């Protein structure tokens, strides 16, 4: 994406920063808690619904990350495996 931006825009000073790219999901959750990230406003589920499905690969990874961090995910789930 950095190359696309460099080639496709006139602005030369746009840089993509990916500070969590090499962090585990658990460490991202812990860093988010440290920074007071409003996780209740975040969404990872592949499905469009009032509650996260709890079973799609993204939900499973998210729930696992919160569990490994010893924390409860604040968003509602329809089910959890
Ligand atoms: Zn889901």
PDB file of the backbone (N, CA, C, O) and the ligand in Angstrom, with CONECT records:
HET     ZN  A 101       1
ATOM      1  N   UNK A   1       0.834  -1.198   0.000  1.00  0.00           N
ATOM      2  CA  UNK A   1       0.000   0.000   0.000  1.00  0.00           C
ATOM      3  C   UNK A   1       0.866   1.245   0.000  1.00  0.00           C
ATOM      4  O   UNK A   1       0.519   2.248  -0.624  1.00  0.00           O
ATOM      5  N   UNK A   2       2.007   1.186   0.706  1.00  0.00           N
ATOM      6  CA  UNK A   2       2.893   2.342   0.703  1.00  0.00           C
ATOM      7  C   UNK A   2       3.347   2.657  -0.718  1.00  0.00           C
ATOM      8  O   UNK A   2       3.410   3.823  -1.107  1.00  0.00           O
ATOM      9  N   UNK A   3       3.662   1.628  -1.489  1.00  0.00           N
ATOM     10  CA  UNK A   3       4.091   1.830  -2.880  1.00  0.00           C
ATOM     11  C   UNK A   3       2.954   2.394  -3.727  1.00  0.00           C
ATOM     12  O   UNK A   3       3.180   3.264  -4.568  1.00  0.00           O
ATOM     13  N   UNK A   4       1.739   1.905  -3.511  1.00  0.00           N
ATOM     14  CA  UNK A   4       0.584   2.399  -4.262  1.00  0.00           C
ATOM     15  C   UNK A   4       0.370   3.874  -3.981  1.00  0.00           C
ATOM     16  O   UNK A   4       0.137   4.661  -4.899  1.00  0.00           O
ATOM     17  N   UNK A   5       0.451   4.251  -2.704  1.00  0.00           N
ATOM     18  CA  UNK A   5       0.272   5.660  -2.343  1.00  0.00           C
ATOM     19  C   UNK A   5       1.366   6.511  -2.979  1.00  0.00           C
ATOM     20  O   UNK A   5       1.102   7.587  -3.515  1.00  0.00           O
ATOM     21  N   UNK A   6       2.602   6.008  -2.909  1.00  0.00           N
ATOM     22  CA  UNK A   6       3.720   6.787  -3.468  1.00  0.00           C
ATOM     23  C   UNK A   6       3.546   6.976  -4.979  1.00  0.00           C
ATOM     24  O   UNK A   6       3.802   8.059  -5.504  1.00  0.00           O
ATOM     25  N   UNK A   7       3.109   5.920  -5.674  1.00  0.00           N
ATOM     26  CA  UNK A   7       2.963   5.988  -7.123  1.00  0.00           C
ATOM     27  C   UNK A   7       1.667   6.685  -7.551  1.00  0.00           C
ATOM     28  O   UNK A   7       1.612   7.286  -8.624  1.00  0.00           O
ATOM     29  N   UNK A   8       0.632   6.605  -6.721  1.00  0.00           N
ATOM     30  CA  UNK A   8      -0.678   7.079  -7.139  1.00  0.00           C
ATOM     31  C   UNK A   8      -1.106   8.424  -6.609  1.00  0.00           C
ATOM     32  O   UNK A   8      -2.214   8.871  -6.904  1.00  0.00           O
ATOM     33  N   UNK A   9      -0.270   9.081  -5.840  1.00  0.00           N
ATOM     34  CA  UNK A   9      -0.652  10.389  -5.305  1.00  0.00           C
ATOM     35  C   UNK A   9       0.463  11.394  -5.539  1.00  0.00           C
ATOM     36  O   UNK A   9       1.624  11.032  -5.732  1.00  0.00           O
ATOM     37  N   UNK A  10       0.086  12.650  -5.517  1.00  0.00           N
ATOM     38  CA  UNK A  10       1.090  13.707  -5.653  1.00  0.00           C
ATOM     39  C   UNK A  10       1.702  14.036  -4.300  1.00  0.00           C
ATOM     40  O   UNK A  10       2.823  14.538  -4.219  1.00  0.00           O
ATOM     41  N   UNK A  11       0.947  13.744  -3.225  1.00  0.00           N
ATOM     42  CA  UNK A  11       1.466  14.023  -1.885  1.00  0.00           C
ATOM     43  C   UNK A  11       2.594  13.036  -1.588  1.00  0.00           C
ATOM     44  O   UNK A  11       2.381  11.824  -1.603  1.00  0.00           O
ATOM     45  N   UNK A  12       3.744  13.534  -1.330  1.00  0.00           N
ATOM     46  CA  UNK A  12       4.909  12.678  -1.141  1.00  0.00           C
ATOM     47  C   UNK A  12       5.134  12.300   0.314  1.00  0.00           C
ATOM     48  O   UNK A  12       5.970  11.443   0.603  1.00  0.00           O
ATOM     49  N   UNK A  13       4.415  12.911   1.222  1.00  0.00           N
ATOM     50  CA  UNK A  13       4.722  12.700   2.635  1.00  0.00           C
ATOM     51  C   UNK A  13       3.691  11.838   3.368  1.00  0.00           C
ATOM     52  O   UNK A  13       3.569  11.938   4.588  1.00  0.00           O
ATOM     53  N   UNK A  14       2.958  11.007   2.656  1.00  0.00           N
ATOM     54  CA  UNK A  14       2.006  10.104   3.297  1.00  0.00           C
ATOM     55  C   UNK A  14       2.735   8.811   3.625  1.00  0.00           C
ATOM     56  O   UNK A  14       3.325   8.182   2.747  1.00  0.00           O
ATOM     57  N   UNK A  15       2.691   8.420   4.887  1.00  0.00           N
ATOM     58  CA  UNK A  15       3.349   7.178   5.307  1.00  0.00           C
ATOM     59  C   UNK A  15       2.341   6.320   6.070  1.00  0.00           C
ATOM     60  O   UNK A  15       1.558   6.830   6.871  1.00  0.00           O
ATOM     61  N   UNK A  16       2.370   5.038   5.818  1.00  0.00           N
ATOM     62  CA  UNK A  16       1.508   4.096   6.534  1.00  0.00           C
ATOM     63  C   UNK A  16       2.296   3.565   7.729  1.00  0.00           C
ATOM     64  O   UNK A  16       3.418   3.080   7.583  1.00  0.00           O
ATOM     65  N   UNK A  17       1.694   3.664   8.903  1.00  0.00           N
ATOM     66  CA  UNK A  17       2.311   3.123  10.116  1.00  0.00           C
ATOM     67  C   UNK A  17       1.491   1.919  10.561  1.00  0.00           C
ATOM     68  O   UNK A  17       0.262   1.980  10.586  1.00  0.00           O
ATOM     69  N   UNK A  18       2.146   0.850  10.904  1.00  0.00           N
ATOM     70  CA  UNK A  18       1.467  -0.388  11.313  1.00  0.00           C
ATOM     71  C   UNK A  18       2.030  -0.860  12.656  1.00  0.00           C
ATOM     72  O   UNK A  18       2.724  -1.875  12.716  1.00  0.00           O
ATOM     73  N   UNK A  19       1.735  -0.130  13.721  1.00  0.00           N
ATOM     74  CA  UNK A  19       2.364  -0.432  15.007  1.00  0.00           C
ATOM     75  C   UNK A  19       1.971  -1.779  15.622  1.00  0.00           C
ATOM     76  O   UNK A  19       2.687  -2.288  16.485  1.00  0.00           O
ATOM     77  N   UNK A  20       0.861  -2.357  15.199  1.00  0.00           N
ATOM     78  CA  UNK A  20       0.459  -3.639  15.799  1.00  0.00           C
ATOM     79  C   UNK A  20       0.673  -4.816  14.855  1.00  0.00           C
ATOM     80  O   UNK A  20       0.303  -5.945  15.176  1.00  0.00           O
ATOM     81  N   UNK A  21       1.260  -4.560  13.710  1.00  0.00           N
ATOM     82  CA  UNK A  21       1.411  -5.602  12.689  1.00  0.00           C
ATOM     83  C   UNK A  21       2.105  -6.855  13.210  1.00  0.00           C
ATOM     84  O   UNK A  21       1.708  -7.962  12.848  1.00  0.00           O
ATOM     85  N   UNK A  22       3.106  -6.719  14.029  1.00  0.00           N
ATOM     86  CA  UNK A  22       3.877  -7.872  14.505  1.00  0.00           C
ATOM     87  C   UNK A  22       3.546  -8.249  15.948  1.00  0.00           C
ATOM     88  O   UNK A  22       4.257  -9.042  16.566  1.00  0.00           O
ATOM     89  N   UNK A  23       2.467  -7.678  16.482  1.00  0.00           N
ATOM     90  CA  UNK A  23       2.052  -8.018  17.849  1.00  0.00           C
ATOM     91  C   UNK A  23       1.041  -9.162  17.803  1.00  0.00           C
ATOM     92  O   UNK A  23       0.302  -9.307  16.830  1.00  0.00           O
ATOM     93  N   UNK A  24       1.016  -9.973  18.865  1.00  0.00           N
ATOM     94  CA  UNK A  24      -0.016 -11.008  18.960  1.00  0.00           C
ATOM     95  C   UNK A  24      -1.354 -10.327  19.270  1.00  0.00           C
ATOM     96  O   UNK A  24      -1.385  -9.189  19.738  1.00  0.00           O
ATOM     97  N   UNK A  25      -2.450 -11.031  19.006  1.00  0.00           N
ATOM     98  CA  UNK A  25      -3.778 -10.481  19.307  1.00  0.00           C
ATOM     99  C   UNK A  25      -3.902 -10.201  20.807  1.00  0.00           C
ATOM    100  O   UNK A  25      -4.474  -9.188  21.209  1.00  0.00           O
ATOM    101  N   UNK A  26      -3.375 -11.087  21.613  1.00  0.00           N
ATOM    102  CA  UNK A  26      -3.404 -10.877  23.066  1.00  0.00           C
ATOM    103  C   UNK A  26      -2.670  -9.584  23.423  1.00  0.00           C
ATOM    104  O   UNK A  26      -3.184  -8.786  24.206  1.00  0.00           O
ATOM    105  N   UNK A  27      -1.493  -9.367  22.872  1.00  0.00           N
ATOM    106  CA  UNK A  27      -0.731  -8.158  23.175  1.00  0.00           C
ATOM    107  C   UNK A  27      -1.427  -6.903  22.650  1.00  0.00           C
ATOM    108  O   UNK A  27      -1.316  -5.830  23.242  1.00  0.00           O
ATOM    109  N   UNK A  28      -2.143  -7.046  21.539  1.00  0.00           N
ATOM    110  CA  UNK A  28      -2.905  -5.898  21.027  1.00  0.00           C
ATOM    111  C   UNK A  28      -4.020  -5.541  22.005  1.00  0.00           C
ATOM    112  O   UNK A  28      -4.263  -4.363  22.267  1.00  0.00           O
ATOM    113  N   UNK A  29      -4.697  -6.550  22.544  1.00  0.00           N
ATOM    114  CA  UNK A  29      -5.753  -6.304  23.537  1.00  0.00           C
ATOM    115  C   UNK A  29      -5.147  -5.630  24.769  1.00  0.00           C
ATOM    116  O   UNK A  29      -5.691  -4.646  25.271  1.00  0.00           O
ATOM    117  N   UNK A  30      -4.031  -6.155  25.251  1.00  0.00           N
ATOM    118  CA  UNK A  30      -3.399  -5.571  26.443  1.00  0.00           C
ATOM    119  C   UNK A  30      -2.962  -4.134  26.186  1.00  0.00           C
ATOM    120  O   UNK A  30      -3.143  -3.270  27.045  1.00  0.00           O
ATOM    121  N   UNK A  31      -2.393  -3.871  25.023  1.00  0.00           N
ATOM    122  CA  UNK A  31      -1.974  -2.499  24.685  1.00  0.00           C
ATOM    123  C   UNK A  31      -3.199  -1.596  24.595  1.00  0.00           C
ATOM    124  O   UNK A  31      -3.167  -0.449  25.039  1.00  0.00           O
ATOM    125  N   UNK A  32      -4.277  -2.119  24.019  1.00  0.00           N
ATOM    126  CA  UNK A  32      -5.510  -1.349  23.923  1.00  0.00           C
ATOM    127  C   UNK A  32      -6.063  -0.989  25.294  1.00  0.00           C
ATOM    128  O   UNK A  32      -6.517   0.134  25.512  1.00  0.00           O
ATOM    129  N   UNK A  33      -6.025  -1.951  26.221  1.00  0.00           N
ATOM    130  CA  UNK A  33      -6.488  -1.666  27.581  1.00  0.00           C
ATOM    131  C   UNK A  33      -5.617  -0.585  28.220  1.00  0.00           C
ATOM    132  O   UNK A  33      -6.125   0.323  28.878  1.00  0.00           O
ATOM    133  N   UNK A  34      -4.313  -0.691  28.023  1.00  0.00           N
ATOM    134  CA  UNK A  34      -3.372   0.303  28.560  1.00  0.00           C
ATOM    135  C   UNK A  34      -3.683   1.699  28.005  1.00  0.00           C
ATOM    136  O   UNK A  34      -3.520   2.697  28.707  1.00  0.00           O
ATOM    137  N   UNK A  35      -4.127   1.766  26.759  1.00  0.00           N
ATOM    138  CA  UNK A  35      -4.409   3.048  26.104  1.00  0.00           C
ATOM    139  C   UNK A  35      -5.880   3.455  26.218  1.00  0.00           C
ATOM    140  O   UNK A  35      -6.305   4.435  25.605  1.00  0.00           O
ATOM    141  N   UNK A  36      -6.660   2.696  27.009  1.00  0.00           N
ATOM    142  CA  UNK A  36      -8.091   2.973  27.192  1.00  0.00           C
ATOM    143  C   UNK A  36      -8.869   2.962  25.877  1.00  0.00           C
ATOM    144  O   UNK A  36      -9.745   3.798  25.657  1.00  0.00           O
ATOM    145  N   UNK A  37      -8.546   2.024  25.023  1.00  0.00           N
ATOM    146  CA  UNK A  37      -9.278   1.873  23.761  1.00  0.00           C
ATOM    147  C   UNK A  37     -10.719   1.469  24.075  1.00  0.00           C
ATOM    148  O   UNK A  37     -10.931   0.546  24.862  1.00  0.00           O
ATOM    149  N   UNK A  38     -11.702   2.127  23.488  1.00  0.00           N
ATOM    150  CA  UNK A  38     -13.101   1.755  23.734  1.00  0.00           C
ATOM    151  C   UNK A  38     -13.470   0.507  22.932  1.00  0.00           C
ATOM    152  O   UNK A  38     -14.124   0.596  21.893  1.00  0.00           O
ATOM    153  N   UNK A  39     -13.040  -0.659  23.427  1.00  0.00           N
ATOM    154  CA  UNK A  39     -13.292  -1.912  22.704  1.00  0.00           C
ATOM    155  C   UNK A  39     -14.774  -2.159  22.489  1.00  0.00           C
ATOM    156  O   UNK A  39     -15.156  -2.862  21.554  1.00  0.00           O
ATOM    157  N   UNK A  40     -15.618  -1.587  23.348  1.00  0.00           N
ATOM    158  CA  UNK A  40     -17.056  -1.778  23.178  1.00  0.00           C
ATOM    159  C   UNK A  40     -17.549  -1.146  21.869  1.00  0.00           C
ATOM    160  O   UNK A  40     -18.638  -1.469  21.396  1.00  0.00           O
ATOM    161  N   UNK A  41     -16.754  -0.256  21.292  1.00  0.00           N
ATOM    162  CA  UNK A  41     -17.127   0.375  20.023  1.00  0.00           C
ATOM    163  C   UNK A  41     -16.467  -0.302  18.822  1.00  0.00           C
ATOM    164  O   UNK A  41     -16.673   0.113  17.682  1.00  0.00           O
ATOM    165  N   UNK A  42     -15.688  -1.328  19.077  1.00  0.00           N
ATOM    166  CA  UNK A  42     -14.989  -2.005  17.985  1.00  0.00           C
ATOM    167  C   UNK A  42     -15.785  -3.225  17.514  1.00  0.00           C
ATOM    168  O   UNK A  42     -16.678  -3.709  18.210  1.00  0.00           O
ATOM    169  N   UNK A  43     -15.449  -3.699  16.340  1.00  0.00           N
ATOM    170  CA  UNK A  43     -16.181  -4.808  15.734  1.00  0.00           C
ATOM    171  C   UNK A  43     -15.220  -5.662  14.934  1.00  0.00           C
ATOM    172  O   UNK A  43     -14.421  -5.124  14.167  1.00  0.00           O
ATOM    173  N   UNK A  44     -15.270  -6.955  15.085  1.00  0.00           N
ATOM    174  CA  UNK A  44     -14.393  -7.860  14.348  1.00  0.00           C
ATOM    175  C   UNK A  44     -15.162  -8.895  13.538  1.00  0.00           C
ATOM    176  O   UNK A  44     -14.615  -9.475  12.600  1.00  0.00           O
ATOM    177  N   UNK A  45     -16.410  -9.132  13.883  1.00  0.00           N
ATOM    178  CA  UNK A  45     -17.206 -10.194  13.262  1.00  0.00           C
ATOM    179  C   UNK A  45     -17.376  -9.967  11.760  1.00  0.00           C
ATOM    180  O   UNK A  45     -17.504  -8.836  11.292  1.00  0.00           O
ATOM    181  N   UNK A  46     -17.373 -11.082  11.018  1.00  0.00           N
ATOM    182  CA  UNK A  46     -17.585 -11.005   9.573  1.00  0.00           C
ATOM    183  C   UNK A  46     -19.045 -10.741   9.235  1.00  0.00           C
ATOM    184  O   UNK A  46     -19.361 -10.332   8.117  1.00  0.00           O
ATOM    185  N   UNK A  47     -19.939 -10.972  10.197  1.00  0.00           N
ATOM    186  CA  UNK A  47     -21.368 -10.855   9.919  1.00  0.00           C
ATOM    187  C   UNK A  47     -21.902  -9.504  10.373  1.00  0.00           C
ATOM    188  O   UNK A  47     -21.403  -8.914  11.331  1.00  0.00           O
ATOM    189  N   UNK A  48     -22.919  -9.026   9.675  1.00  0.00           N
ATOM    190  CA  UNK A  48     -23.571  -7.768  10.001  1.00  0.00           C
ATOM    191  C   UNK A  48     -24.791  -8.082  10.859  1.00  0.00           C
ATOM    192  O   UNK A  48     -25.803  -8.571  10.358  1.00  0.00           O
ATOM    193  N   UNK A  49     -24.687  -7.796  12.155  1.00  0.00           N
ATOM    194  CA  UNK A  49     -25.750  -8.160  13.070  1.00  0.00           C
ATOM    195  C   UNK A  49     -25.663  -7.255  14.305  1.00  0.00           C
ATOM    196  O   UNK A  49     -24.700  -6.507  14.469  1.00  0.00           O
ATOM    197  N   UNK A  50     -26.683  -7.333  15.169  1.00  0.00           N
ATOM    198  CA  UNK A  50     -26.642  -6.540  16.406  1.00  0.00           C
ATOM    199  C   UNK A  50     -25.632  -7.096  17.391  1.00  0.00           C
ATOM    200  O   UNK A  50     -25.070  -6.354  18.198  1.00  0.00           O
ATOM    201  N   UNK A  51     -25.398  -8.401  17.329  1.00  0.00           N
ATOM    202  CA  UNK A  51     -24.418  -9.046  18.192  1.00  0.00           C
ATOM    203  C   UNK A  51     -23.442  -9.828  17.313  1.00  0.00           C
ATOM    204  O   UNK A  51     -23.821 -10.371  16.276  1.00  0.00           O
ATOM    205  N   UNK A  52     -22.202  -9.874  17.736  1.00  0.00           N
ATOM    206  CA  UNK A  52     -21.213 -10.656  17.003  1.00  0.00           C
ATOM    207  C   UNK A  52     -21.611 -12.124  17.053  1.00  0.00           C
ATOM    208  O   UNK A  52     -22.203 -12.579  18.031  1.00  0.00           O
ATOM    209  N   UNK A  53     -21.284 -12.861  15.999  1.00  0.00           N
ATOM    210  CA  UNK A  53     -21.738 -14.256  15.924  1.00  0.00           C
ATOM    211  C   UNK A  53     -21.025 -15.140  16.948  1.00  0.00           C
ATOM    212  O   UNK A  53     -21.622 -16.074  17.482  1.00  0.00           O
ATOM    213  N   UNK A  54     -19.768 -14.853  17.219  1.00  0.00           N
ATOM    214  CA  UNK A  54     -19.015 -15.644  18.190  1.00  0.00           C
ATOM    215  C   UNK A  54     -18.392 -16.906  17.628  1.00  0.00           C
ATOM    216  O   UNK A  54     -17.653 -17.592  18.335  1.00  0.00           O
ATOM    217  N   UNK A  55     -18.670 -17.230  16.377  1.00  0.00           N
ATOM    218  CA  UNK A  55     -18.151 -18.479  15.817  1.00  0.00           C
ATOM    219  C   UNK A  55     -17.356 -18.299  14.516  1.00  0.00           C
ATOM    220  O   UNK A  55     -16.663 -19.225  14.094  1.00  0.00           O
ATOM    221  N   UNK A  56     -17.442 -17.140  13.880  1.00  0.00           N
ATOM    222  CA  UNK A  56     -16.662 -16.949  12.653  1.00  0.00           C
ATOM    223  C   UNK A  56     -15.173 -16.860  13.048  1.00  0.00           C
ATOM    224  O   UNK A  56     -14.859 -16.576  14.204  1.00  0.00           O
ATOM    225  N   UNK A  57     -14.275 -17.095  12.110  1.00  0.00           N
ATOM    226  CA  UNK A  57     -12.839 -17.078  12.446  1.00  0.00           C
ATOM    227  C   UNK A  57     -12.389 -15.793  13.137  1.00  0.00           C
ATOM    228  O   UNK A  57     -11.546 -15.836  14.033  1.00  0.00           O
ATOM    229  N   UNK A  58     -12.936 -14.666  12.732  1.00  0.00           N
ATOM    230  CA  UNK A  58     -12.539 -13.406  13.352  1.00  0.00           C
ATOM    231  C   UNK A  58     -13.020 -13.319  14.803  1.00  0.00           C
ATOM    232  O   UNK A  58     -12.279 -12.877  15.680  1.00  0.00           O
ATOM    233  N   UNK A  59     -14.257 -13.739  15.051  1.00  0.00           N
ATOM    234  CA  UNK A  59     -14.767 -13.770  16.429  1.00  0.00           C
ATOM    235  C   UNK A  59     -13.948 -14.720  17.297  1.00  0.00           C
ATOM    236  O   UNK A  59     -13.612 -14.396  18.436  1.00  0.00           O
ATOM    237  N   UNK A  60     -13.632 -15.888  16.757  1.00  0.00           N
ATOM    238  CA  UNK A  60     -12.871 -16.878  17.525  1.00  0.00           C
ATOM    239  C   UNK A  60     -11.512 -16.305  17.919  1.00  0.00           C
ATOM    240  O   UNK A  60     -11.081 -16.456  19.062  1.00  0.00           O
ATOM    241  N   UNK A  61     -10.839 -15.651  16.978  1.00  0.00           N
ATOM    242  CA  UNK A  61      -9.527 -15.055  17.284  1.00  0.00           C
ATOM    243  C   UNK A  61      -9.655 -13.938  18.318  1.00  0.00           C
ATOM    244  O   UNK A  61      -8.828 -13.821  19.222  1.00  0.00           O
ATOM    245  N   UNK A  62     -10.690 -13.125  18.176  1.00  0.00           N
ATOM    246  CA  UNK A  62     -10.898 -12.019  19.113  1.00  0.00           C
ATOM    247  C   UNK A  62     -11.190 -12.538  20.521  1.00  0.00           C
ATOM    248  O   UNK A  62     -10.607 -12.072  21.500  1.00  0.00           O
ATOM    249  N   UNK A  63     -12.103 -13.512  20.607  1.00  0.00           N
ATOM    250  CA  UNK A  63     -12.434 -14.076  21.915  1.00  0.00           C
ATOM    251  C   UNK A  63     -11.221 -14.742  22.553  1.00  0.00           C
ATOM    252  O   UNK A  63     -11.021 -14.633  23.763  1.00  0.00           O
ATOM    253  N   UNK A  64     -10.414 -15.429  21.756  1.00  0.00           N
ATOM    254  CA  UNK A  64      -9.207 -16.082  22.253  1.00  0.00           C
ATOM    255  C   UNK A  64      -8.223 -15.040  22.771  1.00  0.00           C
ATOM    256  O   UNK A  64      -7.598 -15.242  23.812  1.00  0.00           O
ATOM    257  N   UNK A  65      -8.082 -13.938  22.061  1.00  0.00           N
ATOM    258  CA  UNK A  65      -7.149 -12.881  22.488  1.00  0.00           C
ATOM    259  C   UNK A  65      -7.576 -12.300  23.835  1.00  0.00           C
ATOM    260  O   UNK A  65      -6.740 -12.108  24.717  1.00  0.00           O
ATOM    261  N   UNK A  66      -8.865 -12.019  23.999  1.00  0.00           N
ATOM    262  CA  UNK A  66      -9.348 -11.484  25.283  1.00  0.00           C
ATOM    263  C   UNK A  66      -9.160 -12.514  26.395  1.00  0.00           C
ATOM    264  O   UNK A  66      -8.759 -12.169  27.506  1.00  0.00           O
ATOM    265  N   UNK A  67      -9.448 -13.767  26.094  1.00  0.00           N
ATOM    266  CA  UNK A  67      -9.284 -14.818  27.108  1.00  0.00           C
ATOM    267  C   UNK A  67      -7.820 -14.951  27.523  1.00  0.00           C
ATOM    268  O   UNK A  67      -7.517 -15.065  28.710  1.00  0.00           O
ATOM    269  N   UNK A  68      -6.925 -14.937  26.557  1.00  0.00           N
ATOM    270  CA  UNK A  68      -5.491 -15.047  26.864  1.00  0.00           C
ATOM    271  C   UNK A  68      -5.014 -13.844  27.668  1.00  0.00           C
ATOM    272  O   UNK A  68      -4.092 -13.958  28.477  1.00  0.00           O
ATOM    273  N   UNK A  69      -5.639 -12.697  27.446  1.00  0.00           N
ATOM    274  CA  UNK A  69      -5.269 -11.486  28.193  1.00  0.00           C
ATOM    275  C   UNK A  69      -5.929 -11.474  29.577  1.00  0.00           C
ATOM    276  O   UNK A  69      -5.641 -10.603  30.397  1.00  0.00           O
ATOM    277  N   UNK A  70      -6.814 -12.441  29.829  1.00  0.00           N
ATOM    278  CA  UNK A  70      -7.493 -12.501  31.119  1.00  0.00           C
ATOM    279  C   UNK A  70      -8.587 -11.460  31.256  1.00  0.00           C
ATOM    280  O   UNK A  70      -8.908 -11.024  32.362  1.00  0.00           O
ATOM    281  N   UNK A  71      -9.155 -11.066  30.134  1.00  0.00           N
ATOM    282  CA  UNK A  71     -10.166 -10.008  30.128  1.00  0.00           C
ATOM    283  C   UNK A  71     -11.440 -10.480  29.445  1.00  0.00           C
ATOM    284  O   UNK A  71     -11.427 -11.441  28.675  1.00  0.00           O
ATOM    285  N   UNK A  72     -12.534  -9.798  29.735  1.00  0.00           N
ATOM    286  CA  UNK A  72     -13.810 -10.092  29.091  1.00  0.00           C
ATOM    287  C   UNK A  72     -14.003  -9.126  27.940  1.00  0.00           C
ATOM    288  O   UNK A  72     -13.839  -7.917  28.105  1.00  0.00           O
ATOM    289  N   UNK A  73     -14.350  -9.648  26.781  1.00  0.00           N
ATOM    290  CA  UNK A  73     -14.641  -8.801  25.626  1.00  0.00           C
ATOM    291  C   UNK A  73     -15.964  -8.085  25.898  1.00  0.00           C
ATOM    292  O   UNK A  73     -16.961  -8.743  26.195  1.00  0.00           O
ATOM    293  N   UNK A  74     -15.996  -6.758  25.802  1.00  0.00           N
ATOM    294  CA  UNK A  74     -17.212  -6.023  26.180  1.00  0.00           C
ATOM    295  C   UNK A  74     -18.330  -6.026  25.142  1.00  0.00           C
ATOM    296  O   UNK A  74     -19.422  -5.537  25.433  1.00  0.00           O
ATOM    297  N   UNK A  75     -18.097  -6.558  23.943  1.00  0.00           N
ATOM    298  CA  UNK A  75     -19.185  -6.528  22.957  1.00  0.00           C
ATOM    299  C   UNK A  75     -20.093  -7.745  23.136  1.00  0.00           C
ATOM    300  O   UNK A  75     -19.654  -8.781  23.634  1.00  0.00           O
ATOM    301  N   UNK A  76     -21.377  -7.616  22.724  1.00  0.00           N
ATOM    302  CA  UNK A  76     -22.296  -8.758  22.857  1.00  0.00           C
ATOM    303  C   UNK A  76     -22.044  -9.818  21.787  1.00  0.00           C
ATOM    304  O   UNK A  76     -21.713  -9.506  20.643  1.00  0.00           O
ATOM    305  N   UNK A  77     -22.208 -11.075  22.186  1.00  0.00           N
ATOM    306  CA  UNK A  77     -22.079 -12.225  21.272  1.00  0.00           C
ATOM    307  C   UNK A  77     -23.352 -13.035  21.290  1.00  0.00           C
ATOM    308  O   UNK A  77     -23.995 -13.161  22.332  1.00  0.00           O
ATOM    309  N   UNK A  78     -23.724 -13.585  20.151  1.00  0.00           N
ATOM    310  CA  UNK A  78     -24.882 -14.470  20.079  1.00  0.00           C
ATOM    311  C   UNK A  78     -24.548 -15.811  20.702  1.00  0.00           C
ATOM    312  O   UNK A  78     -25.378 -16.399  21.395  1.00  0.00           O
ATOM    313  N   UNK A  79     -23.334 -16.302  20.460  1.00  0.00           N
ATOM    314  CA  UNK A  79     -22.882 -17.548  21.066  1.00  0.00           C
ATOM    315  C   UNK A  79     -21.360 -17.535  21.094  1.00  0.00           C
ATOM    316  O   UNK A  79     -20.707 -16.799  20.355  1.00  0.00           O
ATOM    317  N   UNK A  80     -20.827 -18.358  21.953  1.00  0.00           N
ATOM    318  CA  UNK A  80     -19.378 -18.473  22.040  1.00  0.00           C
ATOM    319  C   UNK A  80     -19.013 -19.942  22.079  1.00  0.00           C
ATOM    320  O   UNK A  80     -19.582 -20.713  22.852  1.00  0.00           O
ATOM    321  N   UNK A  81     -18.061 -20.324  21.243  1.00  0.00           N
ATOM    322  CA  UNK A  81     -17.665 -21.734  21.211  1.00  0.00           C
ATOM    323  C   UNK A  81     -16.587 -22.010  22.238  1.00  0.00           C
ATOM    324  O   UNK A  81     -16.126 -23.145  22.360  1.00  0.00           O
TER     325      UNK A  81
HETATM  326 ZN    ZN A 101     -18.373 -13.467  14.001  1.00  0.00          ZN
END
